[in-house]
Amino acid sequence: MRHWRTGLFMAAPVLLGFIFLVLYPVVSVIRDSFTSYNPLSGDAAFIGADNYTRLIQDETAIEVAKNTLIFACILVPVNMALALFLAILLNLHFRGRTTFRAIFFSPVIVSTVAWTIVWKYILQDDGPFNYFIGLAGVDGPNWLRDNPWPMISVVMVQVFKNLGMNMIFFLAALQGVPEEMYESSEIDGANRWQQFKKITMPFISPTILLVAILTIAGAFQVFAQVLLLTGGGPGLSTTVLSYYIFINAFQIFDLGYASALAVCLFVFVMGLTVAQWQIRTRWVFREV
């Protein structure tokens, strides 16, 4: 009992932080999703499932959900493929490898706001990017205003922001693959592609699962890049669910409806995560 009390005392700061900063806000959002709540006046009235019914009938919400899926479907494979490619390069021995790694990891430790503001300047119609491609005779578009480039621009800014972290995950996994496996496969006549497919991919599959879960969850929570780069425009072309929740909660002050949107986003992301975890036994090496 004495040890139990000591353990509880040591864990208390984390437990209290979880209760008041995670659990209570989540419960509050679920509660508010069943109300008509204006945070300015403080008036709240229970309206049952009306917010969820409104969400299903809201054409704007449906369009925003499509934008969010498009964003995630582009971001996740591009981010993971580039991160794995860079990790494979870094796993080779060449001069300047440390500098190369630092260059791609540095955006991870840079403030998201600062990173996005810099890219907003670079991607302006008369910005540095269009200037440099103009030297090659290419007339660049307004990357943040001319469809479909705004969505592509937001995706790429987010890709390079988090690319370094996934690259490090993959690099650590690659360095854990037993070297004798490659040596044995070379004796059996396997080529590089066969080694990658039959040895590398199975051994790093647990890391691929981890990176996929983190990247997908992050893709559905993107906010600052949309707010600072395009403001959700032009029109609704880059408005994603997290930004739409912000608009309803803090611009329209319809906190009840915003809470319903947040609950739906939470359930969807949680469902994707659980689905990935359930199917891991089919493709993740040594999972049963």
Phi, psi and omega in degrees: 000323179297317179294322179298317179295319179298316179298317179296321179296317181291327182273349186305316180302317180292317180297317179294319177298318179295317182296312187273336183255346180236298187296311181297314177300321180296314179297321179296319179296316178298317178298314183293336181293345178258017181232165168257099192239121175252113184292339180288313181272339183081003180284130178222130179228135180289126182233013178067225184267018183300322180296323179287324175295318177298322181297317181295328183268354184278107181296327178296316179298322179294317178295320179295321178297321176297316178301319181296318178295319178299314179303311183293320182293334176274314186297311189298306181293323180294313181299312184291321180294315179295318180297318179293319179298314179294322179296321178296319177296316182291338179285347175276159180262112178211160182290136179087013183297322180295318178295318178301315180295319180295322181298315183279339179272337185303323178300334181297323184267358177275143177305135179301320180296312180297316179301315183290320179297319178299316180291329176297321176293317182296323187268007176300158181304322179252028184275179183301322183296313179294330178295314183289321177287338174293331177296335178267007178085015180259127178269099184286149179281178169278101191297336184256003183226334184263110179299144006265015188293329180302315179296317179297320180296315179298318179299312184292324176298319178289323179302310184286340177292318185252005183299319185298321181295313178295324177300317179294320176302311181294321180298317178298321179293318180296322180288348178267356178285127182300128182294329181295337177296318178292320180297318179294320181292327177294322178296325179280357176091017180286141176271180184298318181295319179295323177296317180296317184286319188263342182242302186297307184300314178298320183289328180264004182301324175299323177290323177300318178298313180299312181296321179297315180298313181294318183290319179295314178299318179293325181296325181277357180247006183300136183217304188299321182297319179292315181300314188272329183278309189234346185062027180085353184264186355292140187066236176246015191297334178240014177283119178252173189299318181296323178287324178293324175298317179299317180299312182292325184279319192241359173244315177272339181062036173257077188291330179296313179292320177299322179294320177298318176299317181296320179296316179297319178296317179298313181297319181295312180296318178298319178298317178298317181296315179297319180298315178299320181292324182289325183271003183298329183295343183275337184222349179274127184297132177067021174264136179232000000 
